[in-house]
Amino acid sequence: MPFYRLFLMGFSLAALPLSSWSDEGAAGLAKQLANPVAALISVPLQLNYDENIGPADDGSRWTLNVQPVVPMEINSDWNLISRTILPVISQDDVISNESQFGIGDVVQSLFLSPKEPTESGWILGVGPAFLLKTGSEDALSAGKWGIGPTAVALKQDGGWTYGALANHIVSIAGDSDRADVDSTFLQPFLSYTTSSAVTYTINTESTYDWEGEQWNVPVNAVVSKVTKINNQLISVGAGVRYWAESTEQSPEGWGFRVIFTLLLPK
């Protein structure tokens, strides 16, 4: 299965002998990676495993989020940051006793962000977010097209990075027999980056469904490190997640996360 091959490949690469690289720039790159609107091209591959899904709590799901981040310079003062989330999903027993594998719906965000922080040190970004009806199966898609605002605000002080990213998406078109989308996403985050380019992060990726008046609140704790394989800069990380609040159709209890990120600094 593609998930497992990618999972093993990532750990095999991480286990290779690494070139000696103690440049202070590694810690700087790690701090940039903690900033959702940094002017840094990166391609995170985020693998999540969750279980206890569905009315009988016997479903499980692997989700590989392919999340390229591409900054584009508008002028000397502003950047436009493209953030894409493309989920590739493999799930068993989530719907009846069936299995599904395929692509889910893409969330595409664009952040207009000033290159310099505010006088008080805050880094800001604002723009539109789009829900794209790209699911390869009905069970992996909301069946709707959606749009709404997104924003991020964060501050970096020494090794600390803290702030929040949010969006609100409502459906504007799609399958008439599917429920409307009216959803708020909240991602407060706190991370600390050491001088050796190790980053400790805790966040939530909470979603509130205004139609169903229900919360999903996974809490994630991840450790990652920026390093080098030959001449390629990468970040590797892993951690756990706990579903503090979830709907009947969402995961419960514990899961885990593995992240492998290609870094392409200018």
N, C-alpha and C positions, 0 to 999 in steps of 0.2 A: 504494500500500500504506500502511496507517495508520502504520507505523513511520517511513517516510520523510517523510510529511507532518508528523508530530510533530517529527521531527528538524529539518527545515527551518524549521518554525514557531518552535521554540525558539531557533535561531540568528538568525532574523529579529528576534525580540523583543530578543535580547541586543544586536543591532546598532543598535537604535533609539537616538536621542539620550536620554540619561539625565538626569533632573533633578539639579540640583546638591544633593548630600547628603553632608556630611562629618561628620554627627553621630557622636560617640564611641559612641553606642549601636549603630552598625553592627558594630563589633568585638565588642561584647558579644553581639549576636545571632549572629555567626559562631561565637563560643565556645559558645553554647547549642546551636547546630546540631551541633557536634562531640560533644555529650553525648547519648547515646542515650536518657536518661531525664530530659532537661530538661523543664521545665514550659512548653513551647513547641509550639503547634499548627503542624505543617508537613506539606506534601504533596510529597515528593520523587518525581520521575519520572526513573528511572535507566535509561538505554539502554545495553546492552552488546552488543558484537559479538565473536563468537568463531568460529574456523575450525579446520580440520584435525581434524574430528570423525569418529569411526567407524573401523572396521577398515581402511578404505582411505584414511583421512585426507583425504577429499574433501568432507566435510560442512561446512556453515556454519550459524550460528544468530544471529538477533537476539532479544534478550530485553529487553522493557520492564517493569521492576519498578515498579509503582505502590505506594508505601510510606507511606501516611498515618500520622502519629504524633499521638495525641490524649491529652493529660494530663487526668485527672479528679481533682479535689480530694476526698479522703475526709474529712479533718479538718484542724486547724491544723498537724498534724505529718506527715501522710502524703499522698502522691499515688499514684494508680494510672495507669500509662502503658500505653496500647494501641498496639502496633506491628504493623502488617499488611504482609505482602508478597504482592502479587497479581501473578504473572508473566503477561505476554502474550507469546507465543512465535511466531516465524516461523522455520522451519528447512527447509533443502534438503539432500537426499542424506545425511542422518544415518541414516535407516533405508532401506536399499536405495537406489533412485533416486527416492524419493518426497519430496513436500513436505508439511509440516503447518503450519497456522496456527490459533491459538486460545489459550485460557486454560490455564495450568498449575495445579498444586496450590497453594493458599494456605497460608502459615504465619502463624498468629496468635499473638502473644505478649502477655502481660500482666505488667507489672512493678510490684510493690509497692515504693515507694521513699520513704525519709524525705526531707522537704523540705530538711533541713540536712545537710551533710557530717558525717562523724565528726570527732572531735577532731583526728585526724591528717590530715584533709582529704579522705578518700575518699568518693566518691559511690557509693551502692550501690543495687541493685535485684534483686528475685528474684520468681519467679512461675512460672506454667505456660506451656507452648508447645503449640500444637495444629497438627497436620497435617490439613488439610481436603481431602477428595477432590473437588476442583472441576474437575479437568482435563476439557477439552471433547473430547479425543481420547485413546485409550489410549496413543498414543506420547508424549503430553505429561503423563502422570500416572503416579504410582507405583501407583495403584489401591488405596490404603490410607488408612484413617483412623488418626491417631497422636496420642500425647500424651507429655509429658515435662516435666522441669524446665528453666528457663532462668534465667540470672543475668548481671549486669553489674557490674563494678567499675572505677572510673576516678578519676583525680585531675587537677585543673587547677591549674597553677602558672605564673603569669604568662601568657604566650601559649601555653604547652604544655598539651596534653591527651593523656593516655596511660592505657591500660587494656585491658580485654578483655571481650568478650561471648561467651557460650557457651550452647548448649542440647544436650539429648540427647532424641531422639524415638524411640519404639518404636511399631510398628503394633499396633492393638487390634481392628481390623475391616477389612473390605474384600473385594476379589476374591480368592477362594481360589487362583486359578491364578497370582497375582502373588507375587513374592518379598516376604518380610517386610521391614519397615523397622526397622533398628536402627542409628541414625546419630548421630554426635556432630559438632556444628558449633562451630568455634573461630574467633573473630575478634579477635585482638590488634590494637590500633591505636595510632598515634602521629601527632599533628598539631600544627602550629604556626600560630597566628593572629596576623597583624600588626596594627598600629594602624590600617591602612587597610582592615581587614576581609577581607584575603586569607588563605585557609587552605591550607596544604600538608599533605597527608595521605598516609600509607602504611599499608596494612593487608594482612592476608591473610584470606581467607574459606574456611578449610580445612574439609573434611568427611571424616570417617573412617567408612567403611561396615564395621560389625562383622560383617555377614554375609559380605561378599566379602573382608574384611580388606584394604581398599584405601583409599588417600588420594587426594583431589583438593585441590590447593593452588594456587589463583590468588593472585598478589601484585599489588596495585593501588596505583598512585601517581596522585594526583589533585590538581589545583589548582582552588580555587573562590573566589568572591567574593560577598559580600552587597552588594546595591545596590538601587536603586529604579527602577521604571518608572511614571511618573506617581505615584500614591499607593500602588502595590502593592510591598511588600517581596519581593524574590526573592533566590535564590542561584543562580548559574550556575557550572558547572565542567566540566572535561574532564581526561582522563588516559589512561594506558595500563595494561594488565594483562598479566602473564606467567604461564603455567601451569608452575610449577616441578615439579609432580607431577600426573599425571592417569591415569585408567583408559583402557582401550582405547576406550570409548564416549564419553569426555570430550574437550574441546578440547585442543589442544597449541599451544605457541608463543605468539605475541603476539595480543592483542586490544585493544579500546579501550572507553572508558566516557565517556558524556556525562550530566550531571546538571542538571536544571532543577527548582528547588524553590520552591514558594510558601510564604511565611512569614506566619503569622497570630498575632503576639504579642498577649497579653492587654492 
